[in-house]
């Protein structure tokens, strides 16, 4: 309540003894007005808003747990330490992301602006920055851990490790094929109220039971394809069109012929093929540069595809597919400059004298 900035609050309950004791403790701990209000015994449905919030929280917790189980391929018991973080993160996500009827989230009502924090999936393996307090100046500045949520006030991230839960202010997401690690999930230990557990609590490793085959993720994350930009084709200048003529039916030629400013229109494939053929017959150096860049582009695409294939083979071997597992790699597109076309209509350039002569004088 203090985090949300509330002063006077009304606490509703269904008169359950444990809830009544909790409300009494809240009233004793707060200095601001705290008013208890109870519903009739056995009629908890009368607290409509409260029951709706409880149902939303349960739905969110269930969704986060099922999603994580499919990601790592194992069942997460309700008593696992990670479940405490899932419950906490479910409430945080509802407060920060759920838009209410007034068009604002609970976070926006408190802070005056929408939440802009980077949120990743709970249980995801990430790189986190290590604080200088925990390490020396010559030690590593980052390590791998499991993302467990975010602190409301300081925007620090909670990171799960085999020894404890640490806080970090900066994270970096891993490639999509490396974001889920069952062993790392099994090793997570620590709760919101005991981030550094006792040594006896981490003496025995915990093994999570595997999920049934029909509940596992059918399509595992695939490595991201290399983003390589194809080289541009030779630039067509006004001097080229003045020399070899404009192509009939080409929108850009028509614009350049009338002196219109470029507005994003491109030369048609028919026009470009004809002009590139003229450049090739004239031994224009632009053709040679374009072909060299295209050759380099094809080699770079092949190298990137080989790297993706190796990553997939390693992942298949790790999952039990063996080193000899076949990988269906998409063929590399071979983009070649088309041969010049012989069917075209050349239009003479518009001379400056004709374009500048008034229409009335041309009629006379």
N, C-alpha and C positions, 0 to 999 in steps of 0.2 A: 504493500500500500504506500509506503514511503517512496518507493521507486517510481510509482505511477503519479506521485504528487498529490494524493488525496488527503484532505484534512478530515472533514466529517464524513463518516462512513456508516452504512447500515449493513449488519451481518445477518443474513438469513440462514436458518437451519431447520431441520426436521425433528429437533429435540432428541437426537441420538446422544447418549451420554458422552461419547468421545468427542463429538463436535461441540457439545456444550462446554466441556472442559477446555477445548481449544479456544473457543470464543472468550471464555473467562481469562485465559492467559493473554490473548490479544488485547483485551480491554485493560488489563493491568500493565501491559508493556507500553501502551500508547498514551501520550499526553493529550492528543486531540480527541474530540467527541467520537465515541464508538457506541452505536445503538444496536443491541441485539433484537432480532425479530424472528419468532418461531412460527412454523406452520403447524396445523393440527396433527396430532399423532396418527401415523399411518397414511397421511395425505401429503406426501412429499411432492406430488405432481402440482400442488398449488403454487410452488416456487417455480413458475414456468421458465423465467430467464435463467435461473440457476441450473435447472435440469437441462436446458438447451446448451448451456456452456459446458456442462459435464459431458454431454453426448458429443459435442464437437471435439472436446479434448480426447475422448476415447477413440473417436474415428481417426484423429490425426496420429495418435500413438500407434494404433493398429496399422495405419498406412505406412508409417516410417519403419516399423518393425518388419512387416512383410516385404517391403522394398529392399531393405538391407539383407534379409535372409535370401532373397533371390539373387542379389548381387554376389554374395560370398558362397552360396550353395550350402548353407548349414543352418540349423535351427538355433535361435537365441533364446535360452530359457528365461522365464520372467525374473528369476533371482540373479541373473547376470548383472555385474556392475554397469554394463553398458545400458541396461534398461533404465537406470536412474537418469542417465543423460538423455535418452530418447524422450522420457516424460518431460524433462525440463525443456528440451528443444521444441517439443510439440507446443507447449504453452508460449514459448518465445515466438515461434513462427506465426501462431494465430494473432498475437498482439502486434507483430510487425507487418504482417502481410495481408491479413483478412480485412477487407474493406467493409465498413458498416453502412447502415442505411443513409447516414449523412454524407457518404462519399469519402470518409477519412478512416484511417486505421487508428487503433489505440495508441500506437507509437507517435503518430502525427499529432494527435490531440495533446499529448504530453509535451513533446519537443517542438511543435510548431512547424515541422517539416517531415516529409516522408522518409522512411528508412532507406539509406543508400549503401548499407553494408554489403560486402560480398559474402553471400551465403552459399555453401556447398552442401552436398548430401552428407548426412550424419553417417559416420563410419567410413568415410572416404580416406584413403591414404594420401597424405600431402607432405610437402616439404615445409617445415616451419623454421622460423628464425630463432636462434638460441640467444638468450639475453647474455650480455657481458658479465652480469653478476654470477651466472652459473658456470662460465668458462673463462679461460685465460685469453689474452689478446692474440695468441698464436694458434688457438684451437679452431676447429671448424665452426663456421657461423650458421650452419643449418643442419637439420637432421630430419628423418622420416618419422611420422607419427600418424595417429588416427584422429581425424577432426571430430570433436564431440560437441561443438556448439560455440556460442559467443557470449561474452559477458556484456550485460546491458549497459552499464555505466561507462566503462573504459574502452569498449570495442575490442577487448583482448579475446583471443581465441583459446578455447580449451583443447589441448592436444593429449591424447591418450598414449602412454608408453608402457612397456612391461614393468617399469618400476613405480610410476606414479602418474598423476595428471599434472601437466605443466601448462603455463600460460604464455602465449606468444602474440605479439602485435602484428606480425606479418606472416603470410603463408603464400605458397606457390603450388598450384595444382599440377599434378603429374599427367602424362599422356593417358588417354582414356583407357588403354589396355592395361595400365599399371595402377589404376585407382582403387582396386579392390583386392584385399589380401586377407585370406581367411586366418592365417597364422597371426597376423597383427591384431585381428579382432579377438582371437582367443586370448591373446596376451594382455589385452587392456585390463587395467585394474585401477581402482580408485573411484570414489563417489563424490557428489558435491559437498558432503559434510566430512569426508575424510579423503582428501586428495592425495595424501601421502600415507598409504596403508602401512600397517605393522609388518615386520619381516616374516612373521608366521603366516600372514595372509597370502604371501607370494611364494611360499616354499614349494607348493605343488602346482604343476601346470594344469590348466583346465582344457578339456577337449570338448568341442561343441559337436552335437550329433548331426550327421548329414541330413539334408532334406530328401524327401522322396523324389524319384525321377520326374514325376509329373508336376512338381512344384518348383523345379529349378529353372533358371533363366535359359530360355531356348536359344536366344541369339546373344552370345557374349559380346561385349564391346570389341570393336575392331580397331586396329591402328588407323590413325588419320592419314589419309593420302597426302603425299607431298604437294604443297601448293606452289607450283612453278608457273610463272607467267610466260606465255608464248611470246616470241619476238614479233615486233610490228613489221608489216610489209613495207616495201619502198614508198617513200613519200612522193605524192604527185603534186608538182608545182604548176603555177600558171604558165611558166615558160614551156613546160612539156605540152600543155594543151594548145598553146599558141603555135607550137612546132608541128604537132601530130594531130591536131584537131580535137573537137569535142565529140563525145559519143552520144548518139541519139538515144533518148530514153533514160539517161542517167540524170538523177535529180541534182547531184552535186555539180555536174558539168553545166546543167542549165542555170544553176545559181551563179557559178563563176563566170559564165558567159555574159550574164546580165549585170555583173558587178555586185551581186548581193552578198552581204556579210555572212560568214559561216555560222550556221545555227545547229550544228550537230549532224547534218546530213552527210552520208558517206557515198563514195563512188560505188556504183554497182559492180558485181563480180565480172560482168561482161566488159565493162569499161576498164577495170583494173587489169584484167587478163590481156586486153589489147595493148594497153600502155606498157605493161611489163614486157610484152613481146617486142615492142619497139625499143625499149631500153636494152633488152638483151642483144638485139641485132646491132645496136649502136655501141655495144660494149660499155654501157654505163656502169660506173663503179658502185652505184647503189644496189644493183642486182647482186654483185659479188659479196658486198657486206651483208645483205639480207640472207643470202644462202649460207654464209659462214655462221651467222647468228642462229639460223635455224638448225644447222648441224650441231652446234653447241647445246642448243635447247634439247634436241633429241637425246644427246649423250647424258645430259643432266636428268632427263626423265627416266632413262634406263637405270642410272645409278640410284635414283630415288626409289624406283620400283624394286630393285634388287634389295635395297635396305628394308623395305616393307616386307618382302618375301622372307628375308632372314628373321625379322621380328616375329612373323606369323609362324615360321617353322619352330623357333625357340618356344613360343607360347604353346604350340601344339605338342611339342615334346614334354613340356612341363605339365600339361594337362593329361598326358598319357597317350597322345597320338603317335609318339615315336618320331625319331628324326627323319624317317622316310615318308612321313605323311605328306600327301600331295596338297599343294596349295594352288587354288584356282586364281591365277593372277590375270587381271584384265590386260588385253594386248595394248601395247603402246601405239598410239595413233601416229601414223606416218603422214605428216602434212607436207605436201610437195607443192611447189609452185606449178600452176596449171600451164599448159602450152598455150601460146597466143592463138586467139581465134581469128579467122580470116573473114568472118561475116560481121561487118560493122559499117556504120554510116558516119563518115567524118563531116562535121559541119565547120565551116570556116569561122575563125574568131570574129567577134563584132569589132569593127574598127572604131576608133575613138571619134572619127568624123561623123559617122552615121549616128552613133549613140548620143552625140551632143547636139545634133541638128534639130530644131523645133519641128513639130509635126506639120504646122501650117506651111512652112517653107518647103518641106518635102512634097506636099501635095501640089504646090505650084511648079 
